[in-house]
Amino acid sequence: MPRRRLRCPPPSEWSLRMRVTVAATVIMGCLLSLGLVGFYLVLHWTLQDQVSQRGREALYDLAAIVRLHDPRGEDVLRTQVDGFILLQSVDDQDRVLAASAPLAGYPPISQLRPSRPGEIVSEHLTVRGVRNKIYVSATRVRARAGWRTVYAGAPEYSYTPVQRLLAASLGAGVPLSMLVMAWLVWTAVRRALAPMRTMSSELAAISGGEPYGRVSVPGGHDEIAQLGEEINLALMRLQRTVERQRAFTADVSHELRSPLTGLRAQLEDALEHPEDEQWPVVARAALDDADRLQRIVADLLLMARLEAGVQIERRPVDLGELAREELALRRGEVPIELSAEPGVVVLGSPDHLRRLLVNLLDNAEHYARSRVWVRVRAPEPRAAELEVLDDGPGIAPEDRERVFLRFQRLGGTRRREHGGTGLGLPISRDIAIVHGGSLHVVDSEQGARLLLRLPLARPPDR
């Protein structure tokens, strides 16, 4: 039976902890390797410079001896510089006239020949019989019996073991350091991501059905704490949305149940005694209930489109002209007075803004005793205002926000009577928000005063 090969996942499938650990370890390995190479080169150049300096000192001592005494024989040359024990004095015929003990019986150690007196030349070379390479410096000296080339050399074993030992130590330290670095990063990332694992499990529990849950936010002000706060904020908003949708669904069910129940009851009663019914009357009553259902469904559809953020076509709309056109079409029992500044233009949908104005006017006419006032102006360079005021009973301060809730019924003189959908003012506020404005109930000496504020498209004509 063939064995299955273990598949190594590509880096894109690694966990975050694995990716961070591998990246940090590789980067550290590269930096340590570059540092090791750089340190070794600096050390090598430093040692070479020291050896070169000591070689010049040994050569100066040897040159002084040859210049004064021109010694002859073996084991007669010595210097005060430690390590430089390979010494020779050679004439121009390549005859070794004098040497130190380690070079007794050897031919010239090198073929270096300085071109002029006082010049020092150096090289690294291998000498037969000597295990390690040697460093040799040479110069020309004028002795009593003629010109001499003197050599001073030192075996490289006197300084290369230090380099080798250090290089071996650092080379072995790089893998060990990378292993330690990998363990530290792995542990640190694991501890850093522990709050995220906790939040992930808590989110899984919340999505699994735990109502209104929140995730644990770790202490501090780091990115994970900020993420936890943002998640809790999103959960809070989601909770509010769910609660609002549940309440909206319940209200819709209640509002639709009443006309449907009435319509069904009327039809069932008429069908039980068809000979006693006046069918035109039944049909008109059924049509009224159908109209109410149609208005509720149309309002719900409009609110759904507004909340979904459906893009609307925007163009310049003169609020004064819009109000003037709408008032010319109305045939209500309550007179409406219009005061509009010229050139108060906003960017928006004419149909939506007209719907907003109609809702405000319907609300004002419903509660007004004798008159309604509409004012359009631009009190600020960048703001337009449309104000609808009636002389009715007004709205109590504690109810000024409740009137913008869906299907909200108020007690007292502002109670919504049968026939309205309870969605006019909520839809008007949603339209204002979609257009970047606001709609509020503000203080008034009499009646209710609703104020719409929208951004101006251009400064008004004065």
C-alpha positions as CSV (number, residue, x, y, z in Angstrom):
1,M,0.0,0.0,0.0
2,P,1.6,3.3,-1.1
3,R,2.4,5.7,1.7
4,R,0.9,9.1,1.7
5,R,3.4,11.9,1.6
6,L,3.0,14.6,4.2
7,R,2.1,17.8,2.6
8,C,3.8,20.9,3.8
9,P,1.3,23.8,3.6
10,P,2.4,26.9,1.8
11,P,3.3,30.0,3.8
12,S,-0.1,31.6,2.8
13,E,-1.8,28.8,4.9
14,W,0.4,29.2,8.0
15,S,-1.0,30.6,11.2
16,L,-0.2,34.2,12.1
17,R,2.0,32.9,14.9
18,M,4.0,30.7,12.6
19,R,4.4,33.5,10.0
20,V,5.6,36.0,12.6
21,T,8.0,33.5,14.2
22,V,9.5,32.4,10.9
23,A,9.8,36.0,9.6
24,A,11.5,37.2,12.8
25,T,13.8,34.2,13.0
26,V,14.9,34.5,9.3
27,I,15.5,38.3,9.7
28,M,17.5,37.7,12.9
29,G,19.5,35.0,11.2
30,C,20.3,37.3,8.3
31,L,21.3,40.1,10.6
32,L,23.5,37.8,12.8
33,S,25.2,36.4,9.7
34,L,25.9,39.8,8.3
35,G,27.1,41.0,11.7
36,L,29.3,37.9,12.0
37,V,30.8,38.4,8.6
38,G,31.4,42.1,9.2
39,F,32.9,41.4,12.6
40,Y,35.2,38.7,11.2
41,L,36.4,41.0,8.5
42,V,37.0,43.9,10.9
43,L,38.9,41.5,13.2
44,H,40.9,40.1,10.3
45,W,41.8,43.6,9.1
46,T,42.7,44.7,12.6
47,L,44.9,41.6,13.2
48,Q,46.5,42.1,9.8
49,D,47.3,45.7,10.6
50,Q,48.8,44.7,14.0
51,V,50.9,42.0,12.4
52,S,52.0,44.4,9.7
53,Q,53.0,47.0,12.4
54,R,54.9,44.4,14.4
55,G,56.6,43.2,11.2
56,R,57.8,46.7,10.5
57,E,59.1,47.0,14.1
58,A,61.0,43.6,13.7
59,L,62.3,44.7,10.4
60,Y,63.6,48.0,11.8
61,D,65.5,46.1,14.6
62,L,66.9,43.6,12.1
63,A,67.9,46.4,9.7
64,A,69.8,48.3,12.4
65,I,71.7,45.1,13.4
66,V,72.7,44.4,9.8
67,R,73.6,48.0,9.1
68,L,76.0,48.2,12.0
69,H,77.4,44.7,12.3
70,D,76.7,42.9,9.0
71,P,76.6,39.5,11.0
72,R,77.4,36.2,9.4
73,G,76.4,32.7,10.3
74,E,73.4,30.8,11.6
75,D,71.5,31.5,14.8
76,V,72.9,35.0,15.1
77,L,69.8,37.1,14.2
78,R,67.3,38.1,16.9
79,T,64.7,40.9,17.4
80,Q,62.8,42.3,20.4
81,V,59.4,41.7,18.7
82,D,57.7,38.5,19.9
83,G,56.6,36.0,17.3
84,F,59.0,37.3,14.5
85,I,61.5,34.4,14.7
86,L,62.1,33.9,11.0
87,L,65.0,36.2,10.2
88,Q,67.5,36.3,7.3
89,S,70.1,38.6,5.7
90,V,70.7,38.0,2.0
91,D,73.2,39.6,-0.3
92,D,72.5,40.5,-4.0
93,Q,73.7,37.1,-5.1
94,D,70.9,35.4,-3.1
95,R,73.3,34.0,-0.6
96,V,72.1,33.8,3.0
97,L,74.8,35.5,5.1
98,A,73.0,35.3,8.4
99,A,69.8,33.7,9.8
100,S,67.9,33.0,13.0
101,A,67.9,29.5,14.4
102,P,64.5,28.3,12.8
103,L,65.9,29.2,9.3
104,A,69.4,27.6,9.8
105,G,70.4,26.0,6.5
106,Y,67.4,27.4,4.6
107,P,67.7,29.3,1.3
108,P,66.3,32.8,1.0
109,I,62.8,32.7,2.6
110,S,61.3,34.9,-0.1
111,Q,62.0,36.3,-3.5
112,L,60.8,39.8,-2.4
113,R,63.2,42.5,-3.5
114,P,62.4,46.1,-2.5
115,S,63.2,48.5,-5.4
116,R,64.8,51.2,-3.2
117,P,66.3,51.5,0.2
118,G,63.9,52.0,3.1
119,E,60.9,50.5,1.2
120,I,59.1,47.7,3.0
121,V,57.3,45.0,1.1
122,S,55.3,42.1,2.6
123,E,53.6,38.9,1.5
124,H,52.1,35.7,2.8
125,L,53.8,32.5,1.7
126,T,54.3,28.9,2.4
127,V,57.8,27.6,3.3
128,R,58.8,24.0,2.8
129,G,59.0,22.3,6.2
130,V,56.9,24.9,7.9
131,R,53.3,23.7,8.7
132,N,51.6,27.1,8.7
133,K,51.8,30.0,6.3
134,I,54.1,32.8,7.3
135,Y,54.0,36.6,7.1
136,V,57.2,38.1,5.7
137,S,58.4,41.7,5.4
138,A,61.5,42.7,3.5
139,T,63.6,45.9,3.1
140,R,67.0,46.9,1.6
141,V,69.9,47.8,3.9
142,R,73.4,49.3,3.2
143,A,75.9,47.2,5.2
144,R,79.7,47.6,5.4
145,A,80.3,45.1,2.7
146,G,77.5,46.0,0.4
147,W,73.7,46.0,0.0
148,R,71.7,43.4,1.9
149,T,68.0,42.3,1.8
150,V,66.8,41.5,5.2
151,Y,63.7,39.4,6.0
152,A,61.5,39.2,9.1
153,G,58.7,36.7,9.3
154,A,56.3,35.2,11.7
155,P,54.2,32.0,11.4
156,E,50.5,32.7,11.1
157,Y,49.7,30.3,13.8
158,S,50.5,33.1,16.3
159,Y,47.4,35.0,15.4
160,T,45.1,32.9,13.2
161,P,43.8,30.6,16.0
162,V,42.2,33.6,17.6
163,Q,40.3,34.3,14.4
164,R,39.3,30.7,13.9
165,L,38.2,30.2,17.5
166,L,36.1,33.4,17.4
167,A,34.6,32.5,14.0
168,A,33.7,29.0,15.1
169,S,32.2,30.4,18.3
170,L,30.1,33.0,16.5
171,G,29.2,30.5,13.8
172,A,27.9,28.1,16.3
173,G,26.1,30.9,18.2
174,V,24.0,31.9,15.1
175,P,21.9,28.7,15.0
176,L,21.6,28.7,18.8
177,S,20.5,32.4,18.8
178,M,18.0,31.7,16.0
179,L,16.5,28.8,18.0
180,V,16.2,31.0,21.1
181,M,14.8,33.8,19.0
182,A,12.2,31.5,17.5
183,W,11.1,30.2,20.9
184,L,10.9,33.7,22.3
185,V,8.8,35.0,19.4
186,W,6.6,31.9,19.4
187,T,5.9,32.4,23.1
188,A,5.5,36.2,22.9
189,V,3.1,36.0,19.9
190,R,1.1,33.2,21.6
191,R,0.7,35.4,24.7
192,A,-0.1,38.4,22.7
193,L,-2.8,36.6,20.7
194,A,-4.4,34.9,23.7
195,P,-7.0,37.8,24.1
196,M,-7.8,37.4,20.4
197,R,-8.4,33.6,20.9
198,T,-10.7,34.5,23.8
199,M,-12.6,37.0,21.8
200,S,-12.9,34.5,18.9
201,S,-14.4,31.9,21.2
202,E,-16.8,34.5,22.7
203,L,-17.8,35.6,19.2
204,A,-18.5,32.0,18.2
205,A,-20.7,31.7,21.3
206,I,-22.5,34.9,20.4
207,S,-23.1,33.8,16.8
208,G,-24.3,30.5,18.2
209,G,-27.2,32.1,19.8
210,E,-26.1,33.7,23.1
211,P,-28.2,36.8,23.3
212,Y,-26.7,40.2,23.6
213,G,-23.2,38.9,24.4
214,R,-20.0,41.0,24.6
215,V,-16.3,40.0,24.2
216,S,-13.7,40.4,26.9
217,V,-11.5,43.5,26.3
218,P,-7.9,43.1,27.6
219,G,-6.4,45.9,29.7
220,G,-4.3,48.5,28.2
221,H,-4.6,50.6,25.1
222,D,-3.0,48.4,22.4
223,E,-4.4,47.4,19.1
224,I,-6.1,44.2,20.5
225,A,-7.9,46.3,23.2
226,Q,-9.0,48.7,20.5
227,L,-10.2,45.8,18.4
228,G,-12.2,44.4,21.4
229,E,-13.8,47.8,22.0
230,E,-14.7,48.1,18.3
231,I,-16.2,44.6,18.3
232,N,-18.3,45.4,21.4
233,L,-19.4,48.6,19.8
234,A,-20.4,46.7,16.6
235,L,-22.3,44.1,18.8
236,M,-24.1,46.9,20.6
237,R,-25.2,48.5,17.3
238,L,-26.2,45.1,16.0
239,Q,-28.2,44.5,19.2
240,R,-30.0,47.8,18.7
241,T,-30.7,47.0,15.1
242,V,-32.1,43.6,16.0
243,E,-34.3,45.1,18.7
244,R,-35.5,47.8,16.4
245,Q,-36.3,45.2,13.7
246,R,-38.2,43.1,16.2
247,A,-40.2,46.0,17.4
248,F,-40.8,47.1,13.8
249,T,-42.0,43.6,12.8
250,A,-44.3,43.5,15.8
251,D,-45.7,47.0,15.0
252,V,-46.1,46.1,11.3
253,S,-48.0,43.0,12.2
254,H,-50.2,44.9,14.5
255,E,-50.9,47.7,12.0
256,L,-51.6,45.3,9.2
257,R,-53.8,43.1,11.4
258,S,-56.4,45.8,12.1
259,P,-57.4,46.7,8.5
260,L,-57.1,43.1,7.4
261,T,-59.3,42.0,10.3
262,G,-61.8,44.7,9.6
263,L,-61.9,43.9,5.9
264,R,-62.4,40.2,6.5
265,A,-65.1,40.8,9.1
266,Q,-67.0,43.1,6.7
267,L,-66.8,40.7,3.9
268,E,-67.8,37.7,6.0
269,D,-70.8,39.5,7.5
270,A,-71.9,40.6,4.0
271,L,-71.6,37.1,2.6
272,E,-73.7,35.6,5.5
273,H,-76.7,37.9,4.5
274,P,-76.0,39.0,1.0
275,E,-79.7,39.9,0.4
276,D,-79.7,42.4,3.3
277,E,-76.4,44.2,2.3
278,Q,-75.9,47.3,0.2
279,W,-73.0,46.1,-1.8
280,P,-71.8,49.6,-2.9
281,V,-71.4,50.5,0.7
282,V,-69.5,47.3,1.5
283,A,-67.3,47.8,-1.5
284,R,-66.5,51.4,-0.4
285,A,-65.6,50.3,3.1
286,A,-63.4,47.5,1.8
287,L,-61.8,49.9,-0.6
288,D,-61.0,52.2,2.4
289,D,-59.3,49.4,4.2
290,A,-57.4,48.4,1.0
291,D,-56.2,52.0,0.6
292,R,-55.0,52.0,4.2
293,L,-53.1,48.8,3.6
294,Q,-51.6,50.2,0.4
295,R,-50.4,53.3,2.2
296,I,-48.8,51.3,5.0
297,V,-47.0,49.0,2.5
298,A,-45.9,52.0,0.4
299,D,-44.5,53.7,3.5
300,L,-42.7,50.6,4.6
301,L,-41.2,50.1,1.2
302,L,-39.9,53.7,1.2
303,M,-38.4,53.3,4.7
304,A,-36.7,50.1,3.7
305,R,-35.2,51.8,0.7
306,L,-34.0,54.7,2.7
307,E,-32.4,52.5,5.4
308,A,-30.8,50.3,2.8
309,G,-28.9,53.3,1.5
310,V,-30.3,53.1,-2.1
311,Q,-28.7,55.8,-4.2
312,I,-31.0,58.6,-5.2
313,E,-30.6,61.0,-8.0
314,R,-29.8,64.4,-6.7
315,R,-30.2,67.7,-8.4
316,P,-30.6,71.3,-7.3
317,V,-34.0,71.9,-5.7
318,D,-35.3,75.4,-4.7
319,L,-37.1,74.8,-1.4
320,G,-39.2,77.9,-1.8
321,E,-40.4,77.0,-5.2
322,L,-41.1,73.4,-4.0
323,A,-43.2,74.7,-1.2
324,R,-45.1,77.1,-3.5
325,E,-45.9,74.4,-6.0
326,E,-47.2,72.0,-3.3
327,L,-49.4,74.7,-1.6
328,A,-50.9,75.5,-5.0
329,L,-52.1,71.9,-5.3
330,R,-53.5,71.5,-1.8
331,R,-57.2,72.0,-1.1
332,G,-57.2,71.7,2.7
333,E,-59.6,73.4,5.1
334,V,-56.8,75.1,7.0
335,P,-55.2,78.1,5.3
336,I,-51.4,77.9,4.9
337,E,-49.2,81.0,4.8
338,L,-45.8,80.8,3.0
339,S,-42.8,83.0,3.6
340,A,-39.8,82.0,1.4
341,E,-36.5,83.7,0.7
342,P,-35.4,83.4,-3.0
343,G,-32.6,81.1,-4.1
344,V,-32.6,78.7,-1.1
345,V,-31.3,75.7,-3.2
346,V,-30.3,72.3,-1.9
347,L,-29.1,69.1,-3.6
348,G,-31.5,66.3,-3.4
349,S,-34.3,64.3,-4.8
350,P,-37.4,66.4,-5.6
351,D,-39.7,63.5,-5.1
352,H,-38.3,62.7,-1.6
353,L,-38.2,66.3,-0.5
354,R,-41.8,66.8,-1.7
355,R,-42.8,63.7,0.2
356,L,-41.2,65.2,3.3
357,L,-43.0,68.5,2.9
358,V,-46.3,66.7,2.3
359,N,-45.9,64.7,5.5
360,L,-45.1,67.9,7.5
361,L,-48.1,69.7,6.1
362,D,-50.5,66.8,6.6
363,N,-49.3,66.6,10.3
364,A,-49.7,70.4,10.8
365,E,-53.2,70.5,9.1
366,H,-54.4,67.6,11.2
367,Y,-53.7,69.4,14.5
368,A,-54.0,73.1,13.5
369,R,-57.0,75.0,14.9
370,S,-57.1,77.8,12.3
371,R,-53.8,78.3,10.4
372,V,-50.4,76.8,9.3
373,W,-47.3,78.7,8.5
374,V,-44.4,77.6,6.3
375,R,-41.1,79.5,6.2
376,V,-38.1,78.9,4.0
377,R,-34.8,80.7,4.7
378,A,-31.1,80.4,4.8
379,P,-30.0,81.8,8.2
380,E,-26.4,80.6,7.7
381,P,-24.1,80.6,4.7
382,R,-24.2,76.8,4.4
383,A,-27.6,75.9,5.9
384,A,-31.1,76.0,4.6
385,E,-34.1,75.8,6.9
386,L,-37.8,74.8,6.2
387,E,-40.1,75.4,9.1
388,V,-43.7,74.2,9.5
389,L,-45.7,75.7,12.3
390,D,-49.3,75.2,13.4
391,D,-51.5,76.8,16.1
392,G,-52.7,73.5,17.5
393,P,-52.1,72.0,20.9
394,G,-48.4,71.5,20.3
395,I,-46.1,68.6,21.4
396,A,-44.9,68.1,24.9
397,P,-41.1,68.2,25.4
398,E,-41.0,64.6,26.5
399,D,-42.8,63.5,23.3
400,R,-40.7,65.4,20.8
401,E,-38.5,62.4,20.0
402,R,-41.3,59.9,20.3
403,V,-43.2,61.4,17.4
404,F,-40.4,60.2,15.1
405,L,-40.8,56.5,16.2
406,R,-42.6,54.2,13.9
407,F,-46.3,53.5,14.6
408,Q,-46.0,55.6,17.8
409,R,-49.2,56.6,19.4
410,L,-49.2,59.6,21.8
411,G,-51.8,60.2,24.5
412,G,-53.7,63.4,25.0
413,T,-54.3,66.0,22.3
414,R,-51.7,64.6,19.9
415,R,-53.2,61.1,19.7
416,R,-53.1,59.7,16.1
417,E,-56.6,59.1,14.9
418,H,-57.6,56.3,12.6
419,G,-56.5,56.7,9.0
420,G,-52.9,57.6,9.4
421,T,-50.1,55.1,9.2
422,G,-47.9,56.5,11.9
423,L,-45.0,56.6,9.5
424,G,-45.1,60.1,8.2
425,L,-42.8,61.8,10.6
426,P,-40.3,58.8,10.8
427,I,-40.1,58.8,7.0
428,S,-39.6,62.6,7.0
429,R,-36.7,62.3,9.4
430,D,-35.1,59.5,7.4
431,I,-35.4,61.6,4.2
432,A,-33.7,64.5,6.0
433,I,-30.8,62.2,7.2
434,V,-30.3,60.8,3.7
435,H,-29.9,64.3,2.4
436,G,-27.3,65.1,5.1
437,G,-29.7,67.2,7.2
438,S,-31.9,66.9,10.3
439,L,-35.5,67.2,11.4
440,H,-36.5,68.1,14.9
441,V,-39.4,69.5,17.0
442,V,-38.3,72.9,18.4
443,D,-39.7,75.3,20.9
444,S,-42.6,77.4,19.9
445,E,-44.9,80.0,21.5
446,Q,-47.9,78.1,20.2
447,G,-48.6,74.8,18.5
448,A,-46.0,72.5,17.1
449,R,-43.0,73.8,15.2
450,L,-41.0,71.3,13.1
451,L,-37.7,72.5,11.7
452,L,-35.9,70.9,8.7
453,R,-32.2,71.8,8.2
454,L,-30.4,70.9,5.0
455,P,-27.0,71.8,3.5
456,L,-27.1,74.6,0.9
457,A,-26.1,73.8,-2.7
458,R,-25.1,77.5,-3.2
459,P,-25.4,80.8,-1.3
460,P,-28.9,82.2,-1.6
461,D,-29.7,85.3,-3.7
462,R,-30.1,88.4,-1.4
